[in-house]
């Protein structure tokens, strides 16, 4: 199920195949939570399995956490909390599987604490 076109991300403890969203921050961040909301009437495109990785240079990646999502409803975000203690300049959310081909993104929200490097 899920991703037709994907990229492979290699990280310190393995690798993950999937479409990804990458963010670069001006200072290091410590992730607190990740909210995902699907587009209206596109719940099947919501991610089922997501791997979150972090980097300080955008090249060398480190595993942060694997996330598993259940069913989506319209306009209702699903929230996952993080237990990671490491801070990074880059965050990549790798969407490994969905319930249909492609990913339906309505809104993403990362909650984090920012730290001067």
C-alpha atoms as a printed R data frame, in Angstrom:
    type eleno elety resid chain resno       x      y      z
1   ATOM     1    CA   UNK     A     1   0.000  0.000  0.000
2   ATOM     2    CA   UNK     A     2   1.015  3.495 -0.427
3   ATOM     3    CA   UNK     A     3   3.892  5.199 -2.064
4   ATOM     4    CA   UNK     A     4   4.407  4.885 -5.826
5   ATOM     5    CA   UNK     A     5   7.527  7.036 -6.110
6   ATOM     6    CA   UNK     A     6   9.906  7.049 -3.220
7   ATOM     7    CA   UNK     A     7  13.387  7.976 -2.095
8   ATOM     8    CA   UNK     A     8  15.674  6.057  0.226
9   ATOM     9    CA   UNK     A     9  17.004  7.818  3.314
10  ATOM    10    CA   UNK     A    10  19.929  6.107  5.035
11  ATOM    11    CA   UNK     A    11  20.343  6.887  8.733
12  ATOM    12    CA   UNK     A    12  22.509  5.721 11.628
13  ATOM    13    CA   UNK     A    13  20.510  2.564 12.446
14  ATOM    14    CA   UNK     A    14  19.004  1.642  9.061
15  ATOM    15    CA   UNK     A    15  17.113  3.115  6.122
16  ATOM    16    CA   UNK     A    16  13.581  4.089  5.141
17  ATOM    17    CA   UNK     A    17  11.890  4.262  1.741
18  ATOM    18    CA   UNK     A    18   9.179  6.845  1.135
19  ATOM    19    CA   UNK     A    19   8.190 10.335  0.172
20  ATOM    20    CA   UNK     A    20   9.531 12.866  2.651
21  ATOM    21    CA   UNK     A    21   9.097 16.363  3.921
22  ATOM    22    CA   UNK     A    22  12.296 18.048  5.079
23  ATOM    23    CA   UNK     A    23  12.565 21.177  7.191
24  ATOM    24    CA   UNK     A    24  15.678 23.258  7.896
25  ATOM    25    CA   UNK     A    25  15.681 25.434 11.000
26  ATOM    26    CA   UNK     A    26  17.940 28.427 11.748
27  ATOM    27    CA   UNK     A    27  18.851 26.899 15.131
28  ATOM    28    CA   UNK     A    28  18.769 23.381 16.545
29  ATOM    29    CA   UNK     A    29  15.362 22.103 17.621
30  ATOM    30    CA   UNK     A    30  14.173 19.441 20.033
31  ATOM    31    CA   UNK     A    31  10.945 17.903 18.710
32  ATOM    32    CA   UNK     A    32   7.974 17.714 21.066
33  ATOM    33    CA   UNK     A    33   5.104 16.613 18.793
34  ATOM    34    CA   UNK     A    34   3.998 16.146 15.176
35  ATOM    35    CA   UNK     A    35   0.411 16.760 13.999
36  ATOM    36    CA   UNK     A    36  -0.793 15.500 10.626
37  ATOM    37    CA   UNK     A    37  -4.100 16.479  9.032
38  ATOM    38    CA   UNK     A    38  -5.289 15.076  5.684
39  ATOM    39    CA   UNK     A    39  -6.904 17.117  2.959
40  ATOM    40    CA   UNK     A    40 -10.692 17.185  3.044
41  ATOM    41    CA   UNK     A    41 -12.141 13.859  1.818
42  ATOM    42    CA   UNK     A    42  -8.633 12.448  1.225
43  ATOM    43    CA   UNK     A    43  -8.183 10.449  4.440
44  ATOM    44    CA   UNK     A    44  -6.876  7.382  2.569
45  ATOM    45    CA   UNK     A    45  -3.767  9.374  1.664
46  ATOM    46    CA   UNK     A    46  -2.831  9.924  5.285
47  ATOM    47    CA   UNK     A    47   0.372  8.247  6.401
48  ATOM    48    CA   UNK     A    48   0.222  4.887  8.178
49  ATOM    49    CA   UNK     A    49   3.936  4.527  8.921
50  ATOM    50    CA   UNK     A    50   6.364  7.436  9.283
51  ATOM    51    CA   UNK     A    51  10.021  7.553 10.279
52  ATOM    52    CA   UNK     A    52  11.377 10.823 11.696
53  ATOM    53    CA   UNK     A    53  15.107 11.490 11.319
54  ATOM    54    CA   UNK     A    54  17.297 14.469 12.165
55  ATOM    55    CA   UNK     A    55  20.549 15.920 10.845
56  ATOM    56    CA   UNK     A    56  22.956 18.760 11.515
57  ATOM    57    CA   UNK     A    57  24.142 19.021  7.894
58  ATOM    58    CA   UNK     A    58  21.309 17.685  5.705
59  ATOM    59    CA   UNK     A    59  23.440 14.704  4.650
60  ATOM    60    CA   UNK     A    60  24.091 12.488  7.676
61  ATOM    61    CA   UNK     A    61  20.808 11.380  9.277
62  ATOM    62    CA   UNK     A    62  19.978 10.023 12.721
63  ATOM    63    CA   UNK     A    63  16.860  8.091 13.691
64  ATOM    64    CA   UNK     A    64  14.535  9.941 16.060
65  ATOM    65    CA   UNK     A    65  11.323  7.925 16.148
66  ATOM    66    CA   UNK     A    66   8.972  5.681 14.170
67  ATOM    67    CA   UNK     A    67   5.309  6.727 14.144
68  ATOM    68    CA   UNK     A    68   2.246  4.603 13.327
69  ATOM    69    CA   UNK     A    69  -1.063  6.298 12.543
70  ATOM    70    CA   UNK     A    70  -4.588  4.908 12.660
71  ATOM    71    CA   UNK     A    71  -7.672  6.103 10.793
72  ATOM    72    CA   UNK     A    72  -8.120  9.761  9.885
73  ATOM    73    CA   UNK     A    73 -11.242 11.884  9.927
74  ATOM    74    CA   UNK     A    74 -11.769 15.120  8.005
75  ATOM    75    CA   UNK     A    75 -10.044 18.161  9.516
76  ATOM    76    CA   UNK     A    76  -9.005 16.300 12.677
77  ATOM    77    CA   UNK     A    77  -5.239 16.199 13.251
78  ATOM    78    CA   UNK     A    78  -3.581 13.076 14.591
79  ATOM    79    CA   UNK     A    79  -0.839 13.968 17.065
80  ATOM    80    CA   UNK     A    80   2.242 11.962 18.007
81  ATOM    81    CA   UNK     A    81   4.610 12.966 20.804
82  ATOM    82    CA   UNK     A    82   8.378 12.558 20.764
83  ATOM    83    CA   UNK     A    83  10.642 11.164 23.442
84  ATOM    84    CA   UNK     A    84  13.926 12.117 21.724
85  ATOM    85    CA   UNK     A    85  16.568 14.083 23.599
86  ATOM    86    CA   UNK     A    86  18.771 15.092 20.651
87  ATOM    87    CA   UNK     A    87  18.528 18.443 18.877
88  ATOM    88    CA   UNK     A    88  18.931 18.915 15.094
89  ATOM    89    CA   UNK     A    89  19.014 21.648 12.425
90  ATOM    90    CA   UNK     A    90  17.190 19.465  9.864
91  ATOM    91    CA   UNK     A    91  14.134 17.310 10.427
92  ATOM    92    CA   UNK     A    92  12.847 14.836  7.828
93  ATOM    93    CA   UNK     A    93   9.491 13.057  8.048
94  ATOM    94    CA   UNK     A    94   9.629  9.985  5.782
95  ATOM    95    CA   UNK     A    95   6.147  8.726  4.902
96  ATOM    96    CA   UNK     A    96   6.674  5.022  4.225
97  ATOM    97    CA   UNK     A    97   3.104  3.762  3.718
98  ATOM    98    CA   UNK     A    98  -0.380  5.185  3.201
99  ATOM    99    CA   UNK     A    99  -3.751  3.625  2.415
100 ATOM   100    CA   UNK     A   100  -3.612  4.694 -1.260
101 ATOM   101    CA   UNK     A   101  -1.036  5.707 -3.853
102 ATOM   102    CA   UNK     A   102   0.435  9.067 -2.894
103 ATOM   103    CA   UNK     A   103   0.215 11.233  0.187
104 ATOM   104    CA   UNK     A   104  -2.589 13.622  1.080
105 ATOM   105    CA   UNK     A   105  -1.288 16.521  3.163
106 ATOM   106    CA   UNK     A   106  -3.721 19.090  4.514
107 ATOM   107    CA   UNK     A   107  -1.561 20.428  7.325
108 ATOM   108    CA   UNK     A   108   1.620 19.502  9.172
109 ATOM   109    CA   UNK     A   109   2.533 20.930 12.519
110 ATOM   110    CA   UNK     A   110   5.768 20.323 14.373
111 ATOM   111    CA   UNK     A   111   5.969 21.499 17.969
112 ATOM   112    CA   UNK     A   112   9.524 21.988 19.227
113 ATOM   113    CA   UNK     A   113  11.870 23.828 21.552
114 ATOM   114    CA   UNK     A   114  14.553 25.938 19.801
115 ATOM   115    CA   UNK     A   115  18.165 26.130 21.003
116 ATOM   116    CA   UNK     A   116  20.929 28.487 19.921
117 ATOM   117    CA   UNK     A   117  23.846 26.482 18.569
